[in-house]
Amino acid sequence: MILLLRLFAYFCLITTPFQVALVLWGGWLVITTDYTIFSLSIAEFIANYFTIIEPLMDWLYGWIFNDLLNFVLSLPLIISQSLKALISTYLGLWILKTFKKAV
């Protein structure tokens, strides 16, 4: 169990640079286009700038409640991704710190 938690913590920490890069990409789009921080939603970003994962989104609409997925994808990209990066980094560090004592 401790091994799985440590792997999850490392996964949280490893994905942080990708999340920060996504926030910076979104910030660059806000600066250089007509989008604002609140108008650049995750769905808008995927549809216009990250079209390679659009088939994945179509597949998810078949498996997850459409209303829930619409809500998540309508969140502002920069704000939600920044919060996800902060929370996953903190969670990863906390898990590693907590279970370092347990070993």
GROMACS elastic network, one bead per residue, 0.5 to 0.9 nm:
[ bonds ]
;  ai    aj funct       b0    kb
    1     4     6  0.52258   500
    1     5     6  0.63879   500
    1     6     6  0.86959   500
    2     5     6  0.51202   500
    2     6     6  0.61383   500
    2     7     6  0.85850   500
    2    99     6  0.70404   500
    2   102     6  0.85961   500
    2   103     6  0.85773   500
    3     6     6  0.51062   500
    3     7     6  0.61419   500
    3     8     6  0.85737   500
    4     7     6  0.50480   500
    4     8     6  0.61261   500
    4     9     6  0.85660   500
    5     9     6  0.61211   500
    5    10     6  0.86466   500
    5    95     6  0.70574   500
    5    96     6  0.82820   500
    5    99     6  0.82984   500
    6    10     6  0.62001   500
    6    11     6  0.85236   500
    6    92     6  0.82004   500
    6    95     6  0.68654   500
    6    96     6  0.62252   500
    6    99     6  0.75658   500
    7    10     6  0.51014   500
    7    11     6  0.61123   500
    7    12     6  0.86232   500
    8    12     6  0.62006   500
    8    13     6  0.86983   500
    8    92     6  0.73375   500
    8    95     6  0.85755   500
    9    12     6  0.50798   500
    9    13     6  0.63271   500
    9    14     6  0.86292   500
    9    88     6  0.83481   500
    9    89     6  0.84355   500
    9    91     6  0.70190   500
    9    93     6  0.69004   500
    9    94     6  0.82032   500
    9    95     6  0.59685   500
    9    96     6  0.63544   500
   10    13     6  0.50460   500
   10    14     6  0.59680   500
   10    15     6  0.85679   500
   10    92     6  0.63953   500
   10    93     6  0.85544   500
   10    96     6  0.81396   500
   11    14     6  0.50853   500
   11    15     6  0.61642   500
   11    16     6  0.87296   500
   11    88     6  0.89999   500
   11    92     6  0.77494   500
   12    15     6  0.54967   500
   12    16     6  0.65717   500
   12    85     6  0.86140   500
   12    88     6  0.52212   500
   12    89     6  0.60778   500
   12    90     6  0.87398   500
   12    91     6  0.73734   500
   12    92     6  0.53118   500
   12    93     6  0.86373   500
   13    16     6  0.53788   500
   13    17     6  0.80809   500
   13    85     6  0.89969   500
   13    88     6  0.69372   500
   13    89     6  0.54529   500
   13    90     6  0.85952   500
   13    91     6  0.86153   500
   13    92     6  0.57327   500
   13    93     6  0.75480   500
   14    17     6  0.68070   500
   14    18     6  0.80393   500
   14    89     6  0.88267   500
   15    18     6  0.53792   500
   15    19     6  0.64053   500
   15    20     6  0.88363   500
   15    85     6  0.81600   500
   15    88     6  0.83085   500
   15    89     6  0.86218   500
   16    19     6  0.50808   500
   16    20     6  0.61849   500
   16    21     6  0.85863   500
   16    84     6  0.87305   500
   16    85     6  0.55697   500
   16    86     6  0.81538   500
   16    88     6  0.71845   500
   16    89     6  0.64119   500
   17    20     6  0.50138   500
   17    21     6  0.60603   500
   17    22     6  0.85707   500
   17    85     6  0.83670   500
   18    21     6  0.50158   500
   18    22     6  0.62234   500
   18    23     6  0.87101   500
   18    85     6  0.88775   500
   19    22     6  0.50333   500
   19    23     6  0.63042   500
   19    24     6  0.86919   500
   19    81     6  0.64180   500
   19    82     6  0.74209   500
   19    84     6  0.77623   500
   19    85     6  0.57791   500
   20    23     6  0.50215   500
   20    24     6  0.61977   500
   20    25     6  0.85485   500
   20    81     6  0.78321   500
   20    82     6  0.71729   500
   20    85     6  0.67958   500
   21    24     6  0.50416   500
   21    25     6  0.60486   500
   21    26     6  0.85141   500
   22    26     6  0.60989   500
   22    27     6  0.84763   500
   22    77     6  0.85011   500
   22    78     6  0.80162   500
   22    81     6  0.74835   500
   22    82     6  0.89661   500
   23    26     6  0.50414   500
   23    27     6  0.60475   500
   23    28     6  0.85663   500
   23    77     6  0.73363   500
   23    78     6  0.52527   500
   23    79     6  0.82312   500
   23    81     6  0.62889   500
   23    82     6  0.64705   500
   24    28     6  0.60871   500
   24    29     6  0.85818   500
   24    78     6  0.81595   500
   25    28     6  0.50663   500
   25    29     6  0.63070   500
   25    30     6  0.87194   500
   25    78     6  0.89760   500
   26    29     6  0.50199   500
   26    30     6  0.62291   500
   26    31     6  0.86737   500
   26    37     6  0.83776   500
   26    40     6  0.77328   500
   26    45     6  0.79989   500
   26    77     6  0.68987   500
   26    78     6  0.60483   500
   27    30     6  0.50245   500
   27    31     6  0.62274   500
   27    32     6  0.86574   500
   27    37     6  0.77405   500
   27    78     6  0.69104   500
   28    31     6  0.51034   500
   28    32     6  0.61064   500
   28    33     6  0.83354   500
   29    32     6  0.52115   500
   29    33     6  0.55876   500
   29    34     6  0.82556   500
   29    35     6  0.70569   500
   29    36     6  0.87340   500
   29    40     6  0.85334   500
   30    33     6  0.55888   500
   30    34     6  0.67394   500
   30    35     6  0.50362   500
   30    36     6  0.54296   500
   30    37     6  0.64001   500
   30    40     6  0.75731   500
   31    34     6  0.79029   500
   31    35     6  0.78755   500
   31    36     6  0.81491   500
   32    35     6  0.82977   500
   33    36     6  0.83597   500
   35    38     6  0.79314   500
   35    39     6  0.57466   500
   35    40     6  0.57313   500
   36    39     6  0.50842   500
   36    40     6  0.61774   500
   37    40     6  0.59678   500
   37    41     6  0.84883   500
   37    76     6  0.67234   500
   37    77     6  0.77031   500
   37    78     6  0.64756   500
   37    79     6  0.75994   500
   38    41     6  0.70847   500
   38    75     6  0.81507   500
   38    76     6  0.52283   500
   38    77     6  0.79474   500
   38    78     6  0.81373   500
   38    79     6  0.81119   500
   39    44     6  0.85248   500
   39    75     6  0.89491   500
   39    76     6  0.65571   500
   39    77     6  0.86895   500
   40    43     6  0.82506   500
   40    44     6  0.61437   500
   40    45     6  0.65138   500
   40    74     6  0.87444   500
   40    75     6  0.84043   500
   40    76     6  0.56571   500
   40    77     6  0.60420   500
   40    78     6  0.77921   500
   41    44     6  0.51299   500
   41    45     6  0.61679   500
   41    46     6  0.86514   500
   41    73     6  0.66071   500
   41    74     6  0.52167   500
   41    75     6  0.53772   500
   41    77     6  0.50282   500
   41    78     6  0.82362   500
   42    45     6  0.50735   500
   42    46     6  0.61792   500
   42    47     6  0.85665   500
   42    72     6  0.79093   500
   42    74     6  0.60280   500
   42    75     6  0.62239   500
   42    76     6  0.62252   500
   42    78     6  0.86607   500
   42    80     6  0.87957   500
   43    46     6  0.51795   500
   43    47     6  0.60398   500
   43    48     6  0.85712   500
   43    70     6  0.82858   500
   43    72     6  0.87150   500
   43    74     6  0.61124   500
   43    75     6  0.82993   500
   43    77     6  0.86014   500
   44    47     6  0.51538   500
   44    48     6  0.60848   500
   44    49     6  0.80765   500
   44    73     6  0.82981   500
   44    74     6  0.81173   500
   44    77     6  0.89089   500
   45    48     6  0.54214   500
   45    49     6  0.54101   500
   45    50     6  0.64231   500
   45    51     6  0.85296   500
   45    77     6  0.76017   500
   46    49     6  0.56201   500
   46    51     6  0.55726   500
   46    52     6  0.81881   500
   46    53     6  0.71904   500
   46    54     6  0.67876   500
   46    57     6  0.89091   500
   47    50     6  0.64348   500
   47    51     6  0.55757   500
   47    53     6  0.88936   500
   47    54     6  0.69455   500
   48    51     6  0.64383   500
   49    52     6  0.87242   500
   50    53     6  0.64782   500
   50    54     6  0.76549   500
   51    54     6  0.51945   500
   51    55     6  0.83238   500
   52    55     6  0.73469   500
   52    56     6  0.84739   500
   53    56     6  0.51814   500
   53    57     6  0.65226   500
   53    58     6  0.89387   500
   54    58     6  0.63484   500
   54    59     6  0.86872   500
   55    58     6  0.50435   500
   55    59     6  0.62355   500
   55    60     6  0.86411   500
   56    59     6  0.50290   500
   56    60     6  0.61579   500
   56    61     6  0.87171   500
   57    61     6  0.62952   500
   57    62     6  0.89184   500
   58    61     6  0.52347   500
   58    62     6  0.69059   500
   59    62     6  0.53785   500
   59    63     6  0.69049   500
   59    64     6  0.89933   500
   60    63     6  0.51253   500
   60    64     6  0.58174   500
   60    65     6  0.87973   500
   60    66     6  0.87658   500
   60    69     6  0.81379   500
   61    64     6  0.55787   500
   61    65     6  0.69860   500
   61    66     6  0.58536   500
   61    69     6  0.71635   500
   62    65     6  0.79290   500
   62    66     6  0.80315   500
   63    66     6  0.85546   500
   64    67     6  0.85782   500
   64    68     6  0.73103   500
   64    69     6  0.67032   500
   65    68     6  0.53568   500
   65    69     6  0.62881   500
   65    70     6  0.85762   500
   66    69     6  0.51255   500
   66    70     6  0.59226   500
   66    71     6  0.84982   500
   67    70     6  0.50300   500
   67    71     6  0.61465   500
   67    72     6  0.86979   500
   68    71     6  0.51214   500
   68    72     6  0.62858   500
   68    73     6  0.86098   500
   69    72     6  0.51294   500
   69    73     6  0.60038   500
   69    74     6  0.83998   500
   70    73     6  0.52021   500
   70    74     6  0.59736   500
   70    75     6  0.88858   500
   71    74     6  0.52034   500
   71    75     6  0.67457   500
   72    75     6  0.56732   500
   73    76     6  0.81636   500
   73    77     6  0.84977   500
   74    77     6  0.84089   500
   75    78     6  0.88953   500
   75    79     6  0.79814   500
   75    80     6  0.65098   500
   76    79     6  0.56871   500
   76    80     6  0.60100   500
   76    81     6  0.82317   500
   77    80     6  0.54708   500
   77    81     6  0.57382   500
   77    82     6  0.82009   500
   78    81     6  0.53875   500
   78    82     6  0.59470   500
   78    83     6  0.85922   500
   79    82     6  0.52335   500
   79    83     6  0.62886   500
   79    84     6  0.86814   500
   80    83     6  0.51784   500
   80    84     6  0.61521   500
   80    85     6  0.86354   500
   81    85     6  0.60801   500
   81    86     6  0.85903   500
   82    85     6  0.51282   500
   82    86     6  0.62359   500
   82    87     6  0.86031   500
   83    86     6  0.51413   500
   83    87     6  0.60422   500
   83    88     6  0.84548   500
   84    87     6  0.51794   500
   84    88     6  0.59299   500
   84    89     6  0.83711   500
   85    88     6  0.53111   500
   85    89     6  0.60207   500
   85    90     6  0.84779   500
   86    89     6  0.52854   500
   86    90     6  0.60900   500
   86    91     6  0.84585   500
   87    90     6  0.51768   500
   87    91     6  0.59126   500
   87    92     6  0.84493   500
   88    91     6  0.50106   500
   88    92     6  0.59592   500
   88    93     6  0.85107   500
   89    92     6  0.51760   500
   89    93     6  0.61754   500
   89    94     6  0.84738   500
   90    93     6  0.52125   500
   90    94     6  0.59732   500
   90    95     6  0.85517   500
   91    94     6  0.50557   500
   91    95     6  0.60729   500
   91    96     6  0.85705   500
   92    95     6  0.52648   500
   92    96     6  0.62403   500
   92    97     6  0.85878   500
   93    96     6  0.51985   500
   93    97     6  0.60570   500
   93    98     6  0.85081   500
   94    97     6  0.50908   500
   94    98     6  0.59706   500
   94    99     6  0.85155   500
   95    98     6  0.51331   500
   95    99     6  0.60386   500
   95   100     6  0.82510   500
   96    99     6  0.54046   500
   96   100     6  0.57999   500
   96   101     6  0.88045   500
   97   100     6  0.52615   500
   97   101     6  0.69420   500
   98   101     6  0.58343   500
   98   102     6  0.69855   500
   99   103     6  0.64323   500
  100   103     6  0.55847   500
